[in-house]
Amino acid sequence: MSIPENLTSKNLEGILARIALARKAAFHPAPATRLVAVSKTVDEAGIRQALGAGQRLFGENRVQEAQAKFPHLKRDYPDLELHLIGPLQTNKVKEAVALFDCIQTLDRIRLADALAAEQGKSGKCPQLLVQVNTGEEEQKAGVLPAETASLIAHARKLELPVTGLMCIPPASQDPAPHFGFLAKLARDNGLTQLSMGMSGDFEMAIRFGATYVRVGTAIFGARD
């Protein structure tokens, strides 16, 4: 996906201004709200435009796509931070641990076990967020709300660096109750990081204390 010259910079400036305004109106303001630029299907030139505009935090949905784009970008920009925001299969754990700085989609015991095994081998593990299926949608990834605490406890027993929660509310529902629920769930489990809100609802997520908002379309334009 190619991006018109200068469009990314203008869009980023606008999104950052909206984040700042939303933080002023927040019910539960977070210490900081960081913008994750979702770069799935965006080509290297488009990502470099965002880098040139000062953006350093990116999110990718697939390990294989990220492997094709980011290793040399991370060499060129040592302060670049990369998050996995799509489902992670256990057979891709080794590659994900090597490339990503944060995995936002821990959602099952088996994946926690695989991450712990890789941590034992490589001596490293990215920051982890537990993805919660707040709408309990059958087709969507994420641990069910009632099973979240037990997954967090299991990950902690394995000494995995779980710091927060992530959710994607149902597209057909008001996201506000889901954001409020996720924020409470994080507080109840002693977690400080909240990844919630995308292009259409990130300002609402910020009002509920989002520390990460995941924005792609509003920065890079509609995907093919």
N, C-alpha and C positions, 0 to 999 in steps of 0.2 A: 504494500500500500504506500503510494507516494503522497507527500504532503506539499501543498503550495508554499513557495518561499515566504517566510515571515509570518505565515498564519499561525504556526505553532507558538511562536513567541507572543503574539497578541492574545491568543487564547489562554496561554498560561498566565499572563498578566491579569486577565479578567478573572480567572478562576481563583487566583491567590487573593485578589481584592474581595471576592465574594466570601472566601474562607474567613478573612479578617472580619468582615461585617457579621457573619454568622456567629463567630466566637463572641462578639459583643452582646449578642442576644441569647447566648446559651443558658439553659437551665442549670446544667452541671458542667461548666467549662473545664476542659482538660488542660493540663500544663502546657501542652502544645498540640496542634493538629497538623499532621504532615500529609502532603499530597503525594499519593502514589499514582504516577502517570502510567495508565494501562496501555502497554505498547504491543499487544497481540496483533499480528498481521501487519504491523508498521515496519517498513523497511529500515535499513541502517541509516539512510540519509535522513529519514524523518526523526529517528531517535537522536541523531547528532544535532538536528535543529533544536530539539528540546534541551540537549546538553549545552549547546551554545547559548541558550537562553537562561541557563543557570539551574535547570532541573537536574536532580541527581538521584531521585528515587523512582524506580520503575517496577511495574508488575507484569508478569507474564503468566499465561494460563497453562502452557505446556513446556515440559522440560526440554523436549527435542528442539522446539522452535527457539527457545532461549539459548540452547547450546550453540545454535547456528549464528546467533547475533551478538551475544554478550561477552564471551571470553576476551576478545581483543578490545572491545569497548571498555571493559573493566581495566585492561592494561593501560589504555590511553587516558582513562579517568579513574585514578585510584580511589577516589571518594564516591564513586558510583555505588549505589545500593540496590540490590535486586531482590524482589519478593516473588515467591510462587503463590499465585492466587487461584489456581485451578486445582482440580483433584490430582492427588499423587498416588500412583500405583507403587506397590511395594518393590517391583522389579526396577524402578527408576530411583530408588532411594539413594543409592551411592552417587549417581550423577547429580541429583538434586542437592545433596549435602555439600558436594564439591563446588557447586556454582552459586547457590542462593544464599543470601544473608538472612532471610526470613522465610519460613514456610507457614503460610496462613491457613492451611487446610488439613491440619491433623484432625481426623474425624473417627478413628476407630482404634481399638486395642491392637490389632495386628500391625497397623502402621506405626504405632508407638513402639512396639517391640522391634520392628525393622529399623526404625531410627536409632533406637538404643543399641542395637547390634552394630550398626554402622559407626555410631559414636565410639563404641568399644574398639573398633578396628582402626578408625582414622584419627581418633582423639578429638573430633570436632562435631558440633551440631549447630545448625542455624537457630536463631530465635524461632520459637514456635507459637502459633496461635491455634486454638481449637475452633474449628468451624462448627457452628451450631445451626441445625435445621429448624429455625424458630417457627416456621410454618408447617412443620412436619409433612412436607411434600414428598411423596414417594419417589418422584423422578429426580430429586435434588440431593446432592451430597450434603454431608454434615451429620454430626451426632444428634440424636433426639434430645430435647431439653431435659427430660427426666434422667437421661444417662450421662449428662455432661459432667456432673460432679465426680462420678466414678471414673470416667476417662481421665479427668484432671488428676485425680488421686493416683491412678495407675502410672501416668506419665511422671508425676513427682517421685513416685517410688523408684522409677527407673532413672531418676536424676536428669530428666530431660528439661531443657530451659523453656518451659511454658510460661509466657508472660501475659497472655490475653486471649480474647475471643474475637471471632469474625462471624458475620452473618450476611445472607442475601435474602431479604424479605420477599414473600410472594409478590409477583408483579401486579396481581389483581387486587392487592390489599393496601390499605394505608400503612406506610412503613413505620409511622411514629410508635405504635404499640410494640413493634418488634425491636426498635432501637431502645426503647425504655426497658423492655424485658432483658435485652442483652446486657445493658449497663448494670442492672440490678444483679443479674447472674454473675457478672464479673466481680462486683463488689462482694457478693456472698462468698465467692471463692478466692478472695484476696488477690485478684488480678487487676493490673493497671492499664493494659492496652486494649483498645476497642477499634477494630477495623470494620466500619459500617458506613454505608452511603456511597452512591455512585453518581453518574452524571446528572440523573434526574432528581436525586433526593439527598445529596450530600450536605446541603445546608441544614436540613432537618436532623440528619445524623449528628452534626456538630452541636446542635442545641442539646442533644442528649449525651454529649461528652466524647464524641469520636476522637481518637488519637491518630487514626489513619482514615482517609477517604480515598476511594479508588475511582479515578476519573479517566476515562479514555475518549469517548465520543466528543465530549465538550472541548478536548484538547486537540485531538488528531482528526476529528470528523467521523462521519458514519463509516462503518466497515462494510466491505463488499460482502 
